[in-house]
Amino acid sequence: MNVMQRQMAEASNPNYEFQRVIVAVGASLMVMKFIAYFVTHSMAILTDALESIVNVVAGGIGLYALYLSARPADRSHPFGHGKVEVISASIEGSMIAVAGFIILFESFMRMLSPEEVRNVDIGLLFVLFAAVVNYVLGRGAIARGRKTRSIALESSGKHLCADTYSSVGISIGLLAVLATQKMGYDYLWLDPLVAMLFGTVIVITGGRVIKKAMDDIMDRADRDVLDQVVRCLNEHRSQDWIDIHSLRVMKFGSRMHVEMHTTLPFDMTVEQEEAQKSKLHEAVASLYGDSVELMIMPEPCREFSCTHCSRECVSRRAKFVGRMNWTIDSLAQDHQHAFRNRVIIDVDSDK
């Protein structure tokens, strides 16, 4: 294992430990919610408890995914094992959606055959406590997952927040049940109705998690990440970097692979090209540290490059007009550019 691989593996360890905490706390809250259900016989609380089963199972899957993603690249997996986090997120999103559909079905059946709810005040305390714990853990997991680009940890956080929102809604429903009990009204339909409302929310949340996982599986361009890379390149721009095109960014769990074609002066030696490639790597690494892998394909400048090349050159064929405007769209193009992107020049067109 080289130094960079070791550093990336060590960077993933805190995510793994965070996920262990999520699983342990989730198991404890699941037991507490089932106790609350047996005390109250509330359908709304049962839906919360059923979702907790999904939380624990999905959390275990996410834990294993983070364990695998922390392993360094090898011959069989040259880009590392980070994609397992995407698989984990898709499974977790599916489980969230399935839990939501189960809740909707059970709520509908309870609506047809309502049962009396008991000890609502005790159940309310259990649910509110679980909501607070889940929200704190969920927001922390989302923040850390986004910071380390771990889709598995971020998905776990969204799962916990979805559980929090359903718990808050269930608490509101239980308060309404408690109020109607005190006033002597028929309240039995309220409990399954609240469960149905938040079962719908849970299904929507699961669908969003699945969509994000599918986007990552298909390597959909992340414009936020591309924007960060483009701004970084503009900030560290050197006059020797005449043009950049074919910019691509791919995510492998917490690791990133960035590749680009860079137009350099045609008279540069191999040693000078390597020096410029090192500067480019340092620029991108200033954003993402050692978790980024940069692939640079140098290309020699051509006659049309003179109009946007500011360096002194004895072979200049045209007057310098101005530097290229580097944007996400221009750097993503597949060919070297003419000035101001008015013309796309095919580098093989005059061969």
C-alpha positions as CSV (number, residue, x, y, z in Angstrom):
1,M,0.0,0.0,0.0
2,N,1.5,3.4,-1.0
3,V,1.4,6.5,1.1
4,M,-1.6,8.0,-0.7
5,Q,-3.7,4.8,-0.5
6,R,-2.9,4.6,3.2
7,Q,-3.9,8.2,3.8
8,M,-7.2,7.6,2.0
9,A,-7.9,4.5,4.0
10,E,-7.2,6.3,7.2
11,A,-9.5,9.1,6.2
12,S,-12.4,6.7,5.8
13,N,-12.0,5.3,9.4
14,P,-13.9,8.1,11.1
15,N,-16.9,7.5,8.7
16,Y,-16.8,3.8,9.7
17,E,-16.8,4.7,13.4
18,F,-19.6,7.2,13.0
19,Q,-21.7,4.5,11.2
20,R,-21.0,2.1,14.1
21,V,-22.5,4.6,16.5
22,I,-25.6,5.0,14.2
23,V,-26.2,1.3,14.2
24,A,-25.8,0.9,17.9
25,V,-28.1,3.8,18.7
26,G,-30.6,2.7,16.1
27,A,-30.9,-0.7,17.7
28,S,-31.5,0.8,21.1
29,L,-34.1,3.2,19.8
30,M,-35.8,0.3,17.9
31,V,-36.2,-1.7,21.2
32,M,-37.6,1.5,22.9
33,K,-40.2,2.1,20.2
34,F,-41.5,-1.5,20.3
35,I,-41.9,-1.1,24.1
36,A,-43.8,2.1,23.4
37,Y,-46.1,0.3,21.0
38,F,-46.9,-2.6,23.4
39,V,-47.7,0.0,26.0
40,T,-50.0,2.1,23.8
41,H,-51.2,-0.1,20.9
42,S,-50.8,2.9,18.7
43,M,-50.6,2.2,15.0
44,A,-48.6,5.3,14.4
45,I,-45.9,4.2,17.0
46,L,-45.9,0.7,15.3
47,T,-45.0,2.4,12.0
48,D,-42.2,4.2,13.7
49,A,-40.9,1.0,15.2
50,L,-41.1,-0.9,11.9
51,E,-39.1,1.8,10.2
52,S,-36.5,1.4,13.0
53,I,-36.0,-2.2,11.9
54,V,-35.2,-0.9,8.4
55,N,-32.9,1.7,10.0
56,V,-30.9,-1.0,11.8
57,V,-30.6,-3.3,8.8
58,A,-29.8,-0.5,6.4
59,G,-27.3,0.9,8.9
60,G,-25.6,-2.5,9.1
61,I,-25.4,-2.6,5.3
62,G,-23.9,0.9,5.3
63,L,-21.4,-0.1,7.9
64,Y,-20.2,-3.0,5.8
65,A,-20.0,-0.7,2.7
66,L,-17.9,1.8,4.6
67,Y,-15.6,-1.0,5.7
68,L,-15.1,-2.2,2.1
69,S,-14.8,1.3,0.7
70,A,-11.9,2.1,3.0
71,R,-9.9,-0.7,1.5
72,P,-7.1,0.5,-0.9
73,A,-7.1,-0.1,-4.6
74,D,-5.8,-3.4,-5.8
75,R,-5.3,-5.2,-9.1
76,S,-8.9,-6.3,-9.3
77,H,-10.2,-2.9,-8.3
78,P,-7.8,-0.2,-9.7
79,F,-10.1,2.6,-8.7
80,G,-10.6,1.3,-5.2
81,H,-13.8,-0.1,-3.6
82,G,-15.7,3.2,-3.2
83,K,-18.6,2.2,-5.6
84,V,-19.9,-0.2,-2.9
85,E,-21.2,2.9,-1.1
86,V,-23.5,3.6,-4.1
87,I,-24.8,0.0,-4.0
88,S,-25.4,0.4,-0.2
89,A,-27.3,3.7,-0.8
90,S,-29.5,2.1,-3.4
91,I,-30.3,-0.8,-1.1
92,E,-31.0,1.6,1.8
93,G,-33.2,3.8,-0.4
94,S,-35.2,0.7,-1.5
95,M,-35.6,-0.4,2.1
96,I,-36.9,3.1,3.1
97,A,-39.5,3.0,0.3
98,V,-40.6,-0.6,1.2
99,A,-41.0,0.4,4.8
100,G,-43.1,3.4,3.7
101,F,-45.4,1.1,1.6
102,I,-45.8,-1.3,4.6
103,I,-46.7,1.6,6.8
104,L,-49.3,2.8,4.3
105,F,-50.9,-0.7,4.0
106,E,-51.0,-1.3,7.8
107,S,-52.4,2.2,8.4
108,F,-55.2,1.6,5.8
109,M,-56.1,-1.7,7.5
110,R,-56.2,0.0,10.9
111,M,-58.4,2.7,9.4
112,L,-60.9,0.0,8.5
113,S,-60.7,-1.7,11.9
114,P,-59.6,1.0,14.4
115,E,-58.4,0.1,17.9
116,E,-58.3,2.1,21.1
117,V,-55.0,3.8,21.9
118,R,-53.8,3.6,25.6
119,N,-51.2,5.4,27.6
120,V,-50.7,8.0,24.9
121,D,-48.6,10.3,27.2
122,I,-46.0,7.6,27.8
123,G,-45.8,6.7,24.2
124,L,-45.4,10.4,23.3
125,L,-42.3,10.7,25.6
126,F,-40.7,7.7,24.0
127,V,-41.3,9.0,20.4
128,L,-40.1,12.5,21.1
129,F,-36.9,11.3,22.7
130,A,-36.2,9.1,19.7
131,A,-36.8,12.0,17.4
132,V,-34.3,14.2,19.1
133,V,-31.6,11.5,19.1
134,N,-32.2,10.6,15.4
135,Y,-32.1,14.3,14.3
136,V,-28.8,15.0,16.0
137,L,-27.2,11.8,14.5
138,G,-28.8,12.3,11.1
139,R,-27.6,15.9,10.6
140,G,-24.2,15.0,11.8
141,A,-24.0,12.0,9.3
142,I,-25.2,14.2,6.4
143,A,-22.7,16.9,7.2
144,R,-19.8,14.5,7.5
145,G,-21.0,12.4,4.5
146,R,-21.0,15.6,2.3
147,K,-17.7,16.7,3.6
148,T,-16.0,13.4,2.9
149,R,-18.1,12.6,-0.2
150,S,-19.4,9.4,1.4
151,I,-22.8,8.7,-0.2
152,A,-23.3,5.7,2.2
153,L,-22.9,7.9,5.3
154,E,-25.0,10.7,3.8
155,S,-27.8,8.2,2.9
156,S,-27.8,6.9,6.5
157,G,-28.1,10.5,7.7
158,K,-31.1,11.2,5.4
159,H,-32.7,7.9,6.6
160,L,-32.4,9.1,10.2
161,C,-33.8,12.5,9.4
162,A,-36.7,10.9,7.6
163,D,-37.3,8.9,10.7
164,T,-37.1,12.1,12.7
165,Y,-39.8,13.8,10.6
166,S,-42.1,10.9,10.8
167,S,-41.6,10.8,14.6
168,V,-42.4,14.5,14.9
169,G,-45.5,14.0,12.8
170,I,-46.5,11.0,14.9
171,S,-46.0,13.0,18.0
172,I,-48.3,15.7,16.7
173,G,-50.9,13.0,15.9
174,L,-50.5,11.5,19.4
175,L,-51.1,14.9,20.9
176,A,-54.2,15.3,18.9
177,V,-55.4,11.8,20.1
178,L,-54.6,12.8,23.7
179,A,-56.6,16.0,23.3
180,T,-59.6,14.3,21.8
181,Q,-59.5,11.7,24.5
182,K,-59.6,14.4,27.1
183,M,-62.6,16.0,25.4
184,G,-64.5,12.7,24.9
185,Y,-64.6,12.8,21.1
186,D,-64.2,9.9,18.7
187,Y,-60.4,10.0,18.0
188,L,-59.7,6.4,16.7
189,W,-59.3,7.5,13.0
190,L,-56.6,10.0,13.8
191,D,-53.9,7.5,14.7
192,P,-53.9,5.6,11.4
193,L,-54.4,8.8,9.4
194,V,-51.2,10.3,10.9
195,A,-49.4,7.1,10.1
196,M,-50.6,7.2,6.5
197,L,-49.4,10.8,6.0
198,F,-45.9,10.1,7.2
199,G,-45.8,6.7,5.4
200,T,-46.1,8.8,2.2
201,V,-43.3,11.1,3.3
202,I,-41.1,8.0,3.9
203,V,-41.8,6.6,0.5
204,I,-40.8,9.9,-1.1
205,T,-37.6,10.1,0.9
206,G,-36.7,6.5,-0.2
207,G,-37.3,7.4,-3.8
208,R,-34.9,10.4,-3.6
209,V,-32.2,8.3,-2.1
210,I,-32.6,5.7,-4.9
211,K,-32.4,8.5,-7.5
212,K,-29.2,9.9,-6.1
213,A,-27.6,6.4,-6.0
214,M,-28.7,5.7,-9.6
215,D,-27.1,9.0,-10.7
216,D,-23.8,8.0,-9.1
217,I,-23.9,4.5,-10.6
218,M,-24.4,6.1,-14.0
219,D,-21.6,8.6,-13.3
220,R,-23.9,11.6,-13.8
221,A,-21.9,14.9,-13.9
222,D,-22.0,16.6,-10.5
223,R,-22.1,20.3,-11.5
224,D,-21.3,21.4,-7.9
225,V,-18.1,19.4,-7.9
226,L,-17.3,20.5,-11.5
227,D,-17.8,24.2,-10.5
228,Q,-15.4,23.8,-7.6
229,V,-12.7,22.3,-9.9
230,V,-13.2,25.0,-12.5
231,R,-13.0,27.8,-10.0
232,C,-9.8,26.1,-8.5
233,L,-8.2,25.9,-12.0
234,N,-9.0,29.6,-12.7
235,E,-7.6,30.6,-9.3
236,H,-4.3,28.8,-9.8
237,R,-4.1,29.4,-13.6
238,S,-0.7,29.6,-15.1
239,Q,0.2,31.2,-18.4
240,D,1.7,27.9,-19.5
241,W,-1.8,26.3,-19.2
242,I,-2.9,27.6,-22.6
243,D,-6.1,25.6,-22.7
244,I,-8.0,22.8,-20.9
245,H,-10.7,20.6,-22.3
246,S,-12.4,17.2,-21.8
247,L,-12.6,17.8,-18.1
248,R,-14.2,14.8,-16.4
249,V,-14.9,14.1,-12.7
250,M,-15.9,10.7,-11.4
251,K,-16.6,9.7,-7.8
252,F,-15.7,6.4,-6.2
253,G,-17.1,6.7,-2.7
254,S,-15.0,9.2,-0.8
255,R,-12.4,9.2,-3.6
256,M,-12.5,11.3,-6.8
257,H,-10.9,10.7,-10.2
258,V,-10.4,13.9,-12.2
259,E,-9.1,13.8,-15.8
260,M,-8.4,16.6,-18.3
261,H,-6.6,17.4,-21.5
262,T,-4.2,20.3,-21.1
263,T,-2.7,22.3,-23.9
264,L,0.9,23.2,-23.2
265,P,3.5,25.1,-25.3
266,F,4.7,22.8,-28.1
267,D,8.4,23.5,-27.3
268,M,8.2,22.2,-23.7
269,T,10.5,19.3,-22.7
270,V,9.1,16.3,-21.0
271,E,10.6,17.5,-17.8
272,Q,8.9,20.9,-18.1
273,E,5.6,19.1,-18.9
274,E,5.9,17.0,-15.8
275,A,6.5,20.2,-13.7
276,Q,3.3,21.7,-15.1
277,K,1.4,18.5,-14.4
278,S,2.6,18.6,-10.8
279,K,1.3,22.2,-10.5
280,L,-2.1,21.1,-11.8
281,H,-2.2,18.3,-9.3
282,E,-1.3,20.6,-6.4
283,A,-4.0,23.0,-7.5
284,V,-6.7,20.3,-7.5
285,A,-5.3,18.6,-4.3
286,S,-5.7,22.0,-2.5
287,L,-9.4,21.3,-2.8
288,Y,-9.7,17.6,-2.0
289,G,-6.3,16.6,-0.5
290,D,-5.1,13.1,-1.1
291,S,-8.5,11.7,-1.9
292,V,-8.2,12.9,-5.5
293,E,-6.6,11.0,-8.3
294,L,-5.7,13.3,-11.2
295,M,-5.1,12.1,-14.8
296,I,-3.6,14.8,-17.1
297,M,-3.2,14.3,-20.9
298,P,-0.8,17.0,-22.2
299,E,-1.2,18.2,-25.8
300,P,1.0,20.6,-27.8
301,C,-0.4,24.0,-28.7
302,R,-1.4,24.7,-32.3
303,E,-1.4,27.9,-34.5
304,F,-4.9,28.9,-33.4
305,S,-3.7,28.8,-29.8
306,C,-1.6,31.9,-30.2
307,T,-4.6,34.3,-29.9
308,H,-5.2,33.2,-26.3
309,C,-1.6,32.4,-25.2
310,S,0.1,35.3,-23.3
311,R,3.6,33.8,-22.9
312,E,6.6,35.1,-24.8
313,C,7.3,32.8,-27.8
314,V,9.6,33.1,-30.8
315,S,7.2,30.9,-32.8
316,R,4.1,33.1,-32.3
317,R,1.9,33.1,-35.4
318,A,-0.8,35.5,-34.3
319,K,-1.3,38.4,-31.9
320,F,-2.4,37.7,-28.4
321,V,-6.1,38.8,-28.0
322,G,-7.1,37.5,-24.6
323,R,-7.2,34.4,-22.4
324,M,-9.9,31.8,-22.7
325,N,-12.9,32.0,-20.4
326,W,-12.8,28.8,-18.5
327,T,-16.3,27.6,-17.5
328,I,-17.9,24.2,-16.8
329,D,-19.3,24.0,-20.3
330,S,-16.2,25.1,-22.1
331,L,-13.8,22.8,-20.2
332,A,-16.2,19.9,-20.7
333,Q,-15.9,20.1,-24.5
334,D,-14.0,17.4,-26.3
335,H,-11.7,19.5,-28.4
336,Q,-9.2,22.3,-28.2
337,H,-10.9,25.7,-28.5
338,A,-10.6,28.7,-30.7
339,F,-10.7,32.1,-29.1
340,R,-13.9,32.9,-27.2
341,N,-15.2,29.5,-28.0
342,R,-16.6,30.7,-31.3
343,V,-15.2,27.7,-33.2
344,I,-14.5,24.2,-32.0
345,I,-11.3,23.1,-33.7
346,D,-10.9,19.4,-34.4
347,V,-7.2,18.7,-33.7
348,D,-7.2,15.9,-36.3
349,S,-9.0,17.9,-39.0
350,D,-5.9,19.0,-41.0
351,K,-3.9,15.8,-40.8
